[in-house]
Amino acid sequence: MSLYGVLGEMCYGDRSSIVSRGSDALTGYETLDAPPHYDFYANTEVWGRRRRFRPSLYQLSADPADDSRPPFYEETTGARMEGGDGSDDDEEQQKEPPSEPTRFGWIQGVMIRCMLNIWGVILYLRLPWITAQAGIGMTWVIILLSSCITGITGLSTSAIATNGKVKGGGTYFLISRSLGPELGGSIGLIFAFANAVAVAMHTVGFAETVADLMLEHGVVMVDRTNDIRIIGIITVTCLLGISMAGMAWESKAQVLFFLVIMVSFANYIVGTIIPASPEKQAKGFFSYKADLFLANFVPNWRGTEGSFFGMFSIFFPSATGILAGANISGDLKNPTVAIPRGTLMAIFWTTISYLIISATIGSCVVRDASGLLNDTLSSSSSSESCIGLACQYGWDFTECIRNATCTFGISNYYQSMSMVSAFAPLITAGIFGATLSSALACLVSAPKVFQCLCKDKLYPLIGFFGKGYGKNDEPLRGYFLTYIIAVCFILIAELNTIAPIISNFFLCSYCLINFSCFHASITNSPGWRPSFRFYSKWLSLLCAVCCLVIMFLLNWWAALIAFAVVFFLLGYTLYKRPAVNWGSSVQASSYNRALNQCFGLNQVEDHVKNYRPQCLVLTGPPSSRPALVDLVNCFTKGLSLMMCGQVVAAGPTSSVVEKVSSDTHVAWLNQRKVKSFFRDVVAADLRSGVNMLLQGSGLGRIRPNVLLMGFKKDWRSDSPEAAHNYIGILHDAFDLQYGVCVLRMREGLDVSRPSRSHVNPGFDGGPETINTISAPSQLQTITTCMSAVSIEPERQSSTVFQKKQEKKTIDVYWLSDDGGLTLLLPYLLTRRKRWARCKVRVFVGGDTDKKEEQKEEVLALIKKFRLGFHDVQVLPDIFQNPQPGNVHQFENMMSHFRPGTNSKQESDYSDDSRPPRTQEEPWRISDRDLERNKAKV
């Protein structure tokens, strides 16, 4: 097997496939490996072909005597993948291929849908008026600036959409999978709501047009407001029926609307070429004139809204709608191709249409006209007193211009496109097509986005609406919810205050899409590899800032409402922390920041003022010694590093490593709200494993400097080798410049049940852990117990260190100078709220004659440490010789480790064959050892 294959297994295989069998294990490497295949990397299956699985490195290096062969091309059905038995009934059910849902290409699914959503009422009713106010030149600037923002957003959308597989959910899916659930969830919810309200806005626009036509012909049902409500509800009900009929019918309706709009455009262009009739000339239309183009090229601001940003705020909402295709990403044949191509083509063609209509209407129609056929320039009238460009064409509109009473012209008449066109009803049909197509697109987009949000379960009480029906997984419940929201806003029949909020919500989405592209690029994550290369991270950032500024230019209070909703939902998601992991750029950024901070710490030398007790806690499974975890957490939480360590004394087999590498212990720590890392190692014995932890834990300057462990309560009843290893761990920690703390509790530390006693021996065996491990023959027992570990978080046990302490005393025996760690730890404890009422009492050794003097010296020293301890007690008898009874008790304790205590074992050897005692039993305490350490005893 090649080196590349081994590296591939390490990159993509699970941890259980990286197990080293050891040099003493019998291994036989297969020379054949599976060639690269798509199935090895995909999570989905194709009907009619069984999925292939790549063999793990452990399978390839299996024992050749084993009959089981590695599944190089193992073809497994979906039932087996899910744990089923692949019965005959399942095979019967899969004889017929599942029905293929309706999928759309980039033209019908994205381009036409986006163009219809971009074209709207503003194109027909407001673009001529904007041209009159800003002039052709400035109108082009407004159009191109809007198109630049939407175009850059389209580039950012294309980059995100081509960086992996795109599923249903549209804008929400793109943002959430890029920036994470916090921002993605909040934007997804408000974007779905904005689309639902936009249904009402477009429907009311349609209803107003119909009501005005009825009023012109003298037809009124109730009054104008109620007529709008009735027409709007009937219209949105019909649109709901089209949507629920399926995406195929909805798409056909969109194509019909598109054809109507294109016919209306052609009708308008033809009308500009046809020579103007006297009736049209009286309304200001004179066909193409060069001087008209020059006159209307410059601005002519009028009214309170007469400014560049005033016109921009009115026009920009008409440029939105570029995400209509991305919102149905789940219904596209190839979203990674359709979204970039269709979105960018829609932006290009709609921009061209806006430029053409602005230029043509400004070249054919004057700004002011009376509409009266009698206002012709007679021979008796003086041409010098005539005002306006119409004087050159034989018309005198001076009176209405001076009195500001002109009712026609592009500055006064919103229906100028209808007046210019060859057949006015076709323009009305275009208005109907634009409003209904936009309403239909929003009616489909809102449930699709909301369905994906419901399935992710980021927010409560919305999962009911995530259920899909039919082969297209249609969110019928979401359709009804959108319908209800739309009807509620249609009943208002006045959306002038709601429309700015909708525009701000859309702009907020554009802002975050551009920021998502910038953020994913700036983190330099290897996973950011979009196949669409025509984007710039700096342009995306600039566009995000522009969207932010435009939000406040459009309506500052609406922008504040949008951000208030976003931050509220963001705070809720941050508080709840949903259990999702989408590999967002925020995670990559967090890694970069942490890495840079670690590198920065390496450039600064340690200083005593910044000393922190960074603790390596030998807990084994943390759930088995919660008291040890809680104590250390009291003086490290929010202050310094805490790392729980576990040593599994067994061989590095696949099952052992799989259990060790599980996230059960981390989940237990998170559930207990303990800020701690967890590190486990597999070693031949306990002491070597702890040595590995002591030397290998940490990163740079963030590495442990204090070792905490439990007191070995069963050191008398356990084997001498276990006690020797326990003492050896203490010596190893001192040799490696660690501070050492040992916790001893009357009731013991270990709370694990015997059925889960795969814990480390030697830390604190209670009665149930006596003789857990004493010889190599018992290593297999530990391995067997490891297989019974549950992957669920362990139960939470309450300890004394979690409770609020009353007025108690913490006794500190500072008998030897250890650098101050003995005093620092109780000081850190008293900083916690639950320990704040406790008093610290310090005991030191001294002489009876100088008791008060030594007490003052220690108090002065503690005062310089600024610890706030004021109670110091001097123990005068600490340096006296021990009592004979105590000496006798000490000798009895040591008798288990003295030579000659195991006569049977010594009798098994002859004088010549007996090995050196120091090599065979290093835990023995010889007379020489006892004499050498007598002064310390």
N, C-alpha and C positions, 0 to 999 in steps of 0.2 A: 504494500500500500504506500502511495507516494506521500511526501511531506505535505503537499497541497491538500490531499485528502484528510490527513490528520488535522491540519489547521482548519479545514472546513468543518470537521466534526466539532472542534472546539468552539468555533464561532456560532454554529447553528444548532448543535446538539444540546441536549439537556445535561445537567451536571452529572447525572448517573452514568453518562457515556464517557466520562473523562476519568474513570477510576483506573488507577494504576494497580495492576495485580501484584506487583512486587517481583523482585528477581527470583524469589524462591517458589513462585507459583508456576505451575505447568501451563503454558500458554501456547497456542498455535495460531499464527496470523494467517488469515486468508489473503490470497494475492488478488482476489477479485473484489471489486467494489462497484456499487451501483453508479452508473453514469448520471450526469446532471439531468434532472427532470422537473417539470413544472409542479407536479404533484407533491414534491418534497417541500415546497415553499407555500403552497396554497392551503387555505382552510376550507375550501368548498370542493364539492364533487360535481362531475359531469355525468348526466344520466346516460346509462348504457355502457359505461366504462368504469371498471373498478379502480379505486384509487391505489396508487403505489406508495410504499413507505420506504424511506431510506434506512438501512441498517445502522445501528449505533456502533461506536467504536468498541464497546464492550462485547457486542455480539460478534464482531469481526475477529476479536482476539480471544474467542472462547476456547475452552479445552477441546482439543481435537478428538478426545475420547468420547465427548458428548455427542449423542446421536442427533440432537436438535440442530438444524442448520440455520444460519442467519437468513432472515426473510428478505433476500435481495430484491425479488420482484413479487413479493407477497401481495396478492390481489384480495383486498378485504372489502366487503360490502359496507354500506352505511350502517347497517344494523350492528355489525361487529364493532364498528368504530364507536358506537354509542354504548357498547356493552351488551348488545342483544345476541341472540344465538343464531341469527340468520336462518330462521325456520322456513319451511316450504310455503307457509302462508304469506310471508313477506315477499318471496319470489313471485308468487301468483299476483300480488298486488303491483309489482313493478314490471309486469310484462308489457303494459301499455305505457308509453312515455307520457309524462305530465304535460298538460296543455301549456303552450308557451304564451306568456302574457304579451300584451301589445307593447312594442318598443318603437321608439321614434329615432330618426336620424337627426343630423345637425340642422337641416333646413326646416323641416316641419316641427321638430321638437324644441329647437332653441332659437334659430334666427327669426322665423315668423312670429313666434311667441314673444320674443323680446321686442321686435319692431312694433307689434300691436300694443304692447304695454308702454312703450315709449311715446308713440303717437297718442294723442288724447285731445281733449277739448281745447287746450291751450294752442295747439297747432292751428285749429280752425278759427277760434274766436279771439285769441290774444296775440298771436304772432304779428298780424298786420298792425295792431295798436302799438306793440313794442317797437316795431320798425319805424313808426311815425315818431315815437318819443326819442329813441336812441339814434335814429338814422341807420342807414344800411350798414355803414362801416362799424359803428359801435355794436349793432345787433350781431354782426358777424363775430365780433370779439366776444360777445356774451355767449353765442352759440359754440364757438371754438373753445372757450374756457370751460364751459360746461362739458363739452365732449372730451376735453383733455382729462378732466376729473373722472368722468365715467370710463374713458378709454384706459387710463392708468389702473382704475379699479378693475376693469376687464382683464388687463394684463396680470394683475395680482391674482384675480380669481382663476385665470388660466393656469398660472404657476401652481397654485394650491391644488387645483383640480387634477393636475397631471402628476402630482407627487404621491402616487399610490392609487388604490382602488377607491372610487367614489360610489357610495351607496345612496339610498334615499335620505332626504332631509335637507337638501339644497344648501342654503346659506348657513343654517344652523350646523349642518354636518361639516362644512368647510371650516368654520370658525372654531367649533368645539374640538375637532380633531387636530387643529393647529395650535390654538391657544389654551386648550384644556376646557374642562367642564365649567369652570367658574365664569369666565366671560362668555363662552359659547352658550351655556344654558340661559344666561340672562338675555343675550341678544336673540336667541332662538324664540324665547317666550314673547318678547315685545315685538319681534319681527312677524311672528304669526298673528299677534293681535293687530298690528298695523295693517297687515294684509286683509284681515277680516273687516276692519273699519274702512279700508280702501274700497272694498266691495260696495259698501254703502255710499261712499263718496262718488264713485263713478256711476252708480245706479241713480243717485239723486241728480247728477249732471244730465243723465239721459232723461229722467223724469221731468226736469225743468224745461228741457228743450221741447218735449212733447206737450207739456202744459202751455208753453208759450204759443206753440202752433195751434193748439185748441182755442186759446184765447183770441188769436188773430181771426179765427173763423167763428168766434162767438159761441164756442162750446165750453161749458163749465159744469163739472159734476157737483161740487160743493162750493169750494173756494180754491184759490191757487195753492195754498199750503196743504190743504187736505187732498187736493188733486195730486200733488207731488207724492204724498204718502201712499195714496192708493196705487198710483202707477208704479212707484218704486217697489212696493211689496209684491205686486203682481210680476214685475220684471225679475226680481231676485228669486222668486219662486220658480219661474221658468228656467232661470240659469241654474238653480239647484237641480232641477230635473235633468238638464243636459249634463251636469257634472256627475250625477249619480248614475246616469246611463252608461258611464264608462269613459276611459280616456280616449277611446277611438272616436266616440261621438263628439266629445269635447274638442278633439283635434280637428274634426271635420268642420265644426262650427267656427273654429278659429280661422281655418282656411277660407271659409265663406266670408267672414268679416274682413280678412286680408284682401280678398278680391274686390269687395265693395269699396274699401279705402283706395285701392289702386285705381279703380274706375273713377272715383271722385277726384283723385290727383290728375288723371288724364283729362277729365272734364274741366278742371281748373286751368291747366296749361292750354288747352284748346281755346278756352274763353279769353285768355290774354292775347291770343293771336288774332281772333276775330275782330274786325273793325268795330269800334264802339258806336252804339246807337245813341240818339239824342237823350233817351232816358238814362242810359248809363253815364253819358257825359255830364248830365246834370248832377249825378251822384259822385262825380270826380274821376271817372274812368276814361282814359284817353289812349289806350293801347301803349305800346312801347315808345318812349320818348327819351332821348339822351339827356335833355335838360331836366326832365323829371327825375332821372336817376341821380344827376348831380345835385339837385335841390334836396332830394330826400336822403342823400348820402351822409349829411351832417346831422347832428342831434338837434332836437327842438323840444327841450324839456318843458313839461306842463304839469301843473297840479302838485300835490304834496308828495306823490310817488315819483315825480320826475327827477330821477337821478340814476346813475349807472347801477348802483347796488340795489336801488328800488326795482329796476327792470330785471336785474339778475335774479333777485329773490322771487319774482313772479315767473320767470322763464324756467329756472333750474328744475322745479318739480317735474316739468315735462321731459327732462332728459333722464330722469330716473326710470327704473323698470328694467335695467339690464340684467337683473338676477332672475327674471321670470323663467328662463330656461334652466338655470342651475337649480331652481326650486323643485323641479320635477326630475332631479338627477336619477332617481330610482326607476324612471320610466324611459330612459334613454338606452339605445343599443350600446353605445360606447361613450360614456360620459367624458372620459379623458380627452377624446377627440372632438366630440360634439360641443362641449361647453366652450372651449377656447375659440373654435372656428365660428360657431354660430353667434356667440356673444359679440365678438369683434366685428364680424360682418354686419350685424344688426346696428352696432354703434356707427359704423362707417356709412351705411346707406341712410339711416335716419338723419345723420349730420348733413349729408348731401341734400336730403329733402328739405331740411330746415333752411339751409343756405339758399337753395333755389327759390323757395317760396318767398323768403325775405327779399331777395334781389328782384324777383319778378313783380311782386306787389308794390315795391317801392319804385319800380320803373314805369308803372302803369297808372297809379292812382295818386291824386294830390292829397295833401293832408286835410284840407277843409273844402267842403262843398255843401250847397244848400239843398240840392235835390229838386229844385224848382226849375221847370222848363222855361220860365219867363226870365231867368237870370242870364240871358245871353248878352253879349257886348254889342249894343246897337251902334249904328254909325253916328248917332247924335251924342253918344257918351264919349267922354274924354278918356283915352287909354292911359293918360298920365295919372289920373285919379284912381284907376283900377288897381287893386291890391291882390297879389297872389299870382302864381304861375299859370293859373287857368285863363288869365287875360290874354295870353299868347295864343290860346286855342279858341277864342271867341266867347268866353264865359266870364261873367262878372259876379264873384261871390264876396265882394267887398263888404256889403252890409252885414252879412252873418259873421264874417271874420272879425269886424270891428266890435260887434255886439256879443261875440262868443256864443252865437246861437246856431252854428252850423251843426246839422244832424248827420251829415254824411262826410266821406273822406276817411282815410285810414286812422286819423286821430280821433274820430268821433263814432264811427260805425263799426261795431264788432263783427257784423256779417259781411265784411268787405269781400271775402273769398266767395261767398254765395253770389254777391252782386257781379263779380268779375267773371264767374264761371259761365260756361255755355248753357248749362241747365242747372238751376239753383237747387232743385230737389235732390240731385245727386250729392251735393255738398252736405245737405241735411242727412242723407243716408250715410255719408262718410262720418259725420259726427256721431250718428247712432252706432256705426260699426266700431269707431274708436272707443266710445264709452263702454259699450257692451263687451267688447273684447278685453278691455282692461279689467272690467268687473269680473269677467269669467276667469281670466288668468289669476287674479287675486283669490277668487273663490276656490280655485284648485290648489294654489300655492300654500295658502294658510293651513289647510288640513294636512298636507303632505309634510310640511315643516313641523307642525305640532305633533304629528304621529311619531316621527323620529324622536322628538323630545320626550314624549310619553314613554316610549320603549326604553329609553335610557334611565328612566326612573330617578331623575335629578330632583324633582319636586313632588311633594305628596298630593294626593287626591286627583291626579290627572291621568293615572294609568288606565282608567276606564276608557278614555278616548283613543288609546293607542291600538286597539284591536282592528285588524284588517279583514276584508272580505273579498272573496273571488280570487281569480288568478293574478290580478294586478295588485292584490293586497290593498284594496280601496278603503280608506278611513271613513266609512259611512257615518260613524258617530262624530268624527271631526267635521264632516260636512254639515251636519245638523247644528253643531255648536257654532260654526262660522255663520250659518244662516241666521241663528238667533241673534248673534252679535250684530250682524248687518241690519236685521230688521229693527233692532233697538235704536240704532243710529239713523236709520231711514225715517223713523217716526219723529225725530227731531226736525228733519226737513231743513236744517240750517247748519251746515258744516264748516262755516268760515273760520270758526275757532278751533275745530278739530283738525282741519287740513294741515296747518303748520306743524302740529304734533306728529302727524303721519310722516310728513316730509323729514322731520328731524329724526324719527326712528329709522327711516330708510338711510339717511345720511350717517347716522350712528353705525349702521351695519356696514356701509361703505368704508367708514373710518376704520373699523376693526378689521375688515378684510385686508385693507392696505397695510395696517399695522401687523397683521398676522404674517403677511408675506415678508415684511421687513424684519420682523422678529425671528422668523424661521431662518432667514438668510444670515442675519448678524450673529446667530449662535454658532454657525459653522458646524452644525450637526451632520454627521455622515449620512443620516437618514433623509436629509433634505436634498433630493435629487430629482427636481421636476424635469420632465421631458420637454416642457415648454421653456425655451431659453430666452425669449424676447421680453425680458422684464428687468427692472433695476430696483434694487432695494432702497436706494436713496429717493428715486421717484415715488416709490410706494410710501415712504415716510413723508415726503412733501405733500402727497395727495391726502394722506391721513390728516395732516395738520390743516390743509385747506378745507377738508370736510368739516373739521372741528370749528374752524372760523366761520364757515358758511352757515352752520347750524345757528350760531348766535346772530349772524347778520339777517337770517330769515326771520327768526323770532327768538329773542333771548329767553323769555319765560318758558317757551316750549322746549328750548334746548335744556334748560335747567330741569324741567319735568322729566325729559328723556334720561338725563344723567342720574337723576334721583332714583328712577326706576331701575336703571342698570346697576347702580351701586347697592341698592337694597337687595336685589336678587343676587348680586355678587357676594354681599355679606352673608346672606343665608347659605349659599353654597359653600363658602369658606368655613362657616360654622358647622355645617352638617358633614362636610368632607365625604362626598359620595364615593363608594368603592368602585371607581372606574379608573382605568389606566389606558390612555390612548396614545402615549408616546408624544406628548405635546412639546412645542418649542419652549414652553415655560419650564418644563422639566430639564430640557437641555441647557437653558439659561441658568437654572439653579446649579447644575453641575459645573458650568463654567465659572460662576461666581465663587462657589466653594473651592474649586481648584485654584483659582487665582488668589483667594485669601490664604490658602495653605502655602502657596509659593511665597506670598508676601510675608508670612510669619517666619519663613526660613531665612529671610534677609535681616531679621532683627534678633539680636542676642537676648537670651533670657535675663530677666531682672527680678530681684527678690520682691519688689513691689507688686509684680504681676504673677507671683506664684499662686497656683491653684492646685488643690489636690485632685489630680486626674486619676480616677480609680479604676483598677481592673478588679472586678468582683468575681471570685470563684464560686459561682452559684450552682454550677451544673445546670439543669433545667431551672430557669428562674422561678417557675411555679412551685418547685419543691422547697425553696428557701425564701419565702416572701419577706420574712423579717430582715434578712440580710439585704434584700433589694430595697426595702422601704427605708432602712437606716441610711444607706448610702445615698439614696435619693433625697433625703432630708438636707444634706449639705452639698449636693452637686446640682440639684435642679436649678436651671437658669444660671448656673455659675461656672461649671466645669464639666469635663468629660466623665461619663460613666459607661463602662463596658462590662457586660456580663459574659463570663467565659464558661465553656463546658468542654470537658475532655472525655471522649469516648474511647475506652481502652479496648480496642479490637482491631482486627485487620481491616484494611481499606477495601472491603467488598462493596459490591454495588448496592446491596440493601442497606448497609450501614451508612454509606455516604448519602443515600437518598433520604434516610430518616434524619440525619444530621443537618442536611441542607434544607429541611422543611422550614416554613415560616411560622410554625406553631408558637415558638417561644417569642418571636417578635410581635406576633399578634397578642400574646398574653401581656407583654410589656405595654403595648399601645392601649390595650383595654384597661390596664391599671393606671394609665396616664403617667407612665414613668419614661422620662426622656433618657433612654439608654440604648447603646448599640449592643449587639449580641454577636459573639464570635465562638465558633465551635471548631474543634480539631479532632482528628482521629490519630491516635498514637498507640504505641505498643504498651505503654504503662502510664500511670498517672503523672509521675514526676516529669517524664520527658514531654508529655503533653503540656503541662503547665509551663515548662521551660520554653516551649514553642510560643505559647501565649505571651510570656514575659518579653520575649525578644521580637516577636513579629507583630504585636498589636499596635495600632495607631498609624498615623500618617504625618510624617514630618514632626513639627513641634506639637501637634495634637496627638500625643501618645501618653499612656498611663505612666504615672510616677509613684503610685501608691497601690499596694496589693492588699485586698481585703478578703478574708476567708473565715470560715467557721472554725470553732474550737473542736478538736477531735475528742469527742466525749467518750468514745469507746477504746481509747488507746491502751487500756489495761487488758481488756478482753480480746481485742483484735490481735492479729499476728504481729510479731516484732517487725517484720518487713514493712508492714503498712505504717507503723509508727515512725520507722526510720525514713521512709519516703516523705512522710508529712514534715518531719524536721528538716529533711533535705530541701523541700520546697521553700521553707523559710530562709535557709542559707542561700539558696539560689537567688531569691529575691534581693537579699542584702548584697550579694556579689554583683548583681546587675543594677545597683544604686536605686533600689526601690525602698520606699517606706512601707512598713508592714503593720497592718491592723488585724486583730483577731477578735471576732465577736463570739461571746459565750453567753448563752441564756439558760436559765434553770430548766425550762421545759424543752430545750433543744431547738434546733432550727429546721430540721427536715420534717416536712408535713406531707411528703409524697406517700401514696398508698403502695403496698407491696406489689400490686399488679403492674405498677408503673415504675418500679425501682430500678431504672437504668441510670441512676444518678452516680456521681463521682464518689467513690469511697474515700474516706480520710478527711473530708471537710467537717462533717458533723453527722456521723452515723447515729441515729437514734437507736433504740432497741431493735427496730425493724431492719436496720441496715448493717447489723453486726455480721461480719464474715461475708460481706457482699462480694469482695474480691480479695483473695489472698494468694492465689497461685494461678499459674497460666491455665490450668484446667478449668478455671471458672470464667475465663474470658468468653467462652462460648455462651455461657448463661446470660451475660450482659448483651451480647448480640441478639439473642433470642428475645430478650425483654424489649429491645429497641424496636422490634417489628410490631409491637403492640401499641406504639405511640399513636394517639389520635392526631389528625391534622387540624382538629378544631382547637381553639384556645382553651387552655386549662381553666379549671375553676379558680375563682378569686377567694383567697383566704385573708381574713382580717388579722392585723398584727397591732401590737402596742405602739409601733412607730407611726401608725396612721391616726391615732387618737390625739385629741388635744390634751396636753399635760397640764395638771394643776400646779400649784406652788410646791415644787419638789426641788430636790438638790441633786446636781450632777457632780459626783466626786471624781476628781482628776488626781491621780497619783503620779506626780512629776518627779520621779525618784532619780532619774538620770537625764542628762541633757541630750535630747534627740533632735535639736534644731528647731524646736517649737511646734512640731506637728501635733504633739499630744495636747497642747493648748489651743491650737488653731481649730481642730475638729469640734470640740464643744462650743467654741465661739460661733462657728458656722451654724451649729444646731440652734443656738439661742436666737439667731437672726430669723428663724422661721416662726410664723405666727403661733403654731401649736406648741412651740417650746419657749416662747418669749417670757413666760412667767417663772421659768425655772432659774434657780440660782446655782452658780458654779462655785465649788469649793475645791481649792488646790491643796494637796498634801505634798510636802517635800521632806527630805531627810535632813537631820541636823543633830547638833549636840545639845545636851541638857543645859550646859552652862551658857551657851550662846543662842538660846532659843529665840529670844526676842530680836536680837541683832540679825540673825539669819532670816527671820520673818520679814523684817523691814527691808532687807536686801532683795528678797524675792518680790515683795510688793513693789519696790521701786523698779525692778526689772519688768514686771508685768505692766506697770504704768507706762513704761516706755513702749511696750508692745501695743498700747491703746486697746486692750481687750475688755476693759471694764470689770475685771475680776477683783474683788476686794476682800474675799475671805480666804486666808492662807493659814494652814495648819502645819506645824513642824512636828515630825515624828522623831523623837530623840533616840528611840531604841532600835532604829533600823540598822545601825552599824555595830550592834552588839553581837556577840557570839550566839549561835542558835542554842536552844535548850536541848538537853539530852533526849527528851521525848520526841522532839521534832526531828532530831538526827536519826533516831531509830525509825520513825515513820518514813523518812526519806529513803533509808536503806531498804525498807520493805517494798517501797514502790519501785526501787531499782533492781530488786532481786530477779525480776522476770528477764532482765537484760544482762545479767551478770554471767560469767562463765560457769559451767557446771550445772546449769539448771535443766539440761536435757541430756541425762546420762545415757539413755537408750540410743540416742542418735550418735553420741560419741563412741559407744561400744561397737557400732557397726563398722568402724574403721580400725585397721591395725595401725601400729605406730608409724610404719613406713608409708602407708597409703593415705593417711589423714592429710587433707589439703590445709594450707595456711588458714588460720581462723579468720584473719582480717579480710580475706577474699571470699570465704564461704559465708560468713555471717558478719557483715560490716556493722550491724547494729549492736554487736556485743560491746559491753563496757568493761574494759580490762582494768586491772589494778593500776596500771600505769596511767590510763586515761583518768581514772578517778583521782589519783594523786595530783595529776597535772591541773585539774580543774577544781581542786579542793577549795581554793581560795574563793572561787566564784560561787561555790555551793554555800 
